[in-house]
């Protein structure tokens, strides 16, 4: 929060936040995401958010990119990414009912 406050003193139009939820409790993660949304809506600050917490990132983002091994493998609106089967299964922990016994780590993703 201190780093965000210091950055805001310069009245930026664009902010890059690199994993702001890293190591924080769920409660503080929620607070940080609310701050990011307020900055975007109320102060018209564009935020480029780099985050491994996919659920949080997709809940506040307008558009998203999915990277694996240093390259972009998917990009779309956050709504479409959240609805994509691969994203749900590999990043959001959503599983089909009938996948018991299937080796998830050997499963092929739709992107290559």
N, C-alpha and C positions, 0 to 999 in steps of 0.2 A: 504494500500500500504506500509505503514511503517512496519507492521508486516511481510509482504512478503519479503521486503528488508532486515530486520533483519535476517530472516530465511535463506535467500540466502547467507549471509556472511559465513555460516557454510558449504557451498557447499553440500547440501543434495542430496541424490539420490531419496528420497521420501518425499513428503510434504502432510500434511493433512490440507485442508482448510475447515473450518466449516462455512458455509453460508457467503461467502465473499461478496455477493451482498445485504445482509440484510440492509435495510434502505438507500440504495443508489439510486440515480437518474438513469433512464434508460441509460443515457450517461456514467456515471461512471461504471454501470454494464457491459456495452459493453467493456469499457477499461479493467476492471478486467478480463473478459473472454478472451480478446486478450492477456493479460499478461500470463494467465494460459496456453494458447495454445503455446505461444512463449517459455515459460519455458520447456514445454514438448518436443517441436520439436527441439529447438536450444540448450538447455542445458541438454537434456535427463533426465529431472527430472520427475519421476512418480508422478502424483498428484491424491490423493484420495480426491474427492470433495463431501462434504455433502451439499446439496442445496435444498431448497424448490421451487426455481424458475426452474421448470421442463423444460420449453422451453429453457432456457439458458444452463442448465446442459446437456440436450440431444444434443444440438447443438455443444458442444465442446468435449463431452465424446466419448470414444471408446466403452465402456461397461458400463452398468448401473444396479443398483439394485433398486427396488421399495419396500419401507418399509411402513407398516401400523401397528400401535399399537405395535411397537417394534419387528416386525418380517418381514423377507423378503418374499414378496408375488409374486414377479416376478423378473427375471433377464434375460438379453439378450444383444445383441449389441444395441447401441443407435439407429441405423437405424430401427431395428425390434421393439424396444420399442416405438419409435416415430410413427410407422405404426400401432401399436396395438390399436384396437378400444377402449378398456378400458382406456388406457393411454390418447388417444386423448380426450375422453369424460370427464374423471374425473380430469385430470391434465393439459391438454392443452386447454380446453374450446371449443373443436370442437363438434358440434352437428349435428345430422341428420336433414334434412329439415322437416321431418314429426313427430317430437317429441313434438310438441306443446301440452301442457296440461298434459304431462306425468310427473310424480313426479320423478325427477332424484335421489333424496336422498333415495327413496325406491327401486330403481333399483338394481338388483343383479350384482355384478362384476363376471367376469369369474374365478377369484381366490377366495380361501376361507381360 
